[in-house]
C-alpha cells in the first residue's frame, strides 16, 4: 500500500469513480458490511483541473487526498495534500521572485550577463517611474523653496501609501491565484479595501499631523500632511485592487508588474496631493 494511503477510491465494474472509503473504516467494520455504507461522497479531481483550483478544493473540503478522474469519470490516480502543498510552495516562490522581476530557473544559476540583462529591464522601468515622481516634485519647486519642511515630510506620505497599497496588492494577487476573487465579488472587495484605506488614512493622518505640527511648530502644515495621507492611502487601496485585476485581464502576471505600477501611483499621488495642498492653502 502506498504511503499515507488513508482513503481508497471506490469504482464500479466499469472503473467509474463512486466515492472514497477510509482504510480505518474497512478495518474496524464487520466483514459483511457493504462498501456502499462506508463510502464517503468525496469529490473527485478532474485530470485537467488547474492546480490552483485543486488547492482551493483541498482547503474548503479539508481533505487529505482525492481521486483523479478523466473525462469518462474513470480513476487514473490520486493526489494528496502533500503534493498540493508542494505546488502552493512553488507558486509562492514564483510570486516572491516575480515581484522583484526575477525568475528562479533563469536567475539562480544563470550566467552573470544573462541575469544582469533580465534584471536591467525592471531596473529601467523603475528608473522611469522614479523620474516621473521627480518630475511631479519639480512642478512644485517654488513651493518647496518657500517651505523647506515640505521636502522633509514628503517621504512620509509616499512611504505610507506604498505600504498600504502593497498590503492590498498582496491580498488581491493571492485571491486571484486561489480563485477567491472573481467578477462576482471584485466590487465588494474593492469597496471594502477603500473603506479600510479611508479608516487607516484618518487614523494615521491624525498621528502624522500632530507630529508634523509639533516638529515644525506649524499646525496648517500638519493639517496638509494629514489630508495628503488620507488621499494617498485611499488611492493606494484603489490601485492595489485595480492594478492586478487589470494586469490579469491583459494576460500579464500581476506579481511581476503590479509592484512597479503601484509604487508609481502611490509616489505620484502622494507627492502631488501633499505639495498641491500646501501650494493651495499655505501659499495662497
Secondary structure, DSSP 8 states (H G I E B T S, - for coil): --TT--EEEEE-TT-BEEEEEEHHHHHHS-TT--HHHH-B----EETT--HHHHHHHHHHHT-SEEEEE-TTSBEEEEEEHHHHHHHHHHHHHHHHHHHTT--HHHHSSS-HHHHHHHHHHHHHHHHHHHHHHHHHHHHTHHHHHH-THHHHHHHHHHHHHHHHHHHHHHHHHHHHHTT---TTTHHHHHHHHHHHHHHHHHHHHHHHHHHHHHHHT-HHHHHHHHHHHHHHHHHHHHHHHHHHHHHHHTT--HHHHHHHHHHHHHHHHHHHHHHHHHHHHT--
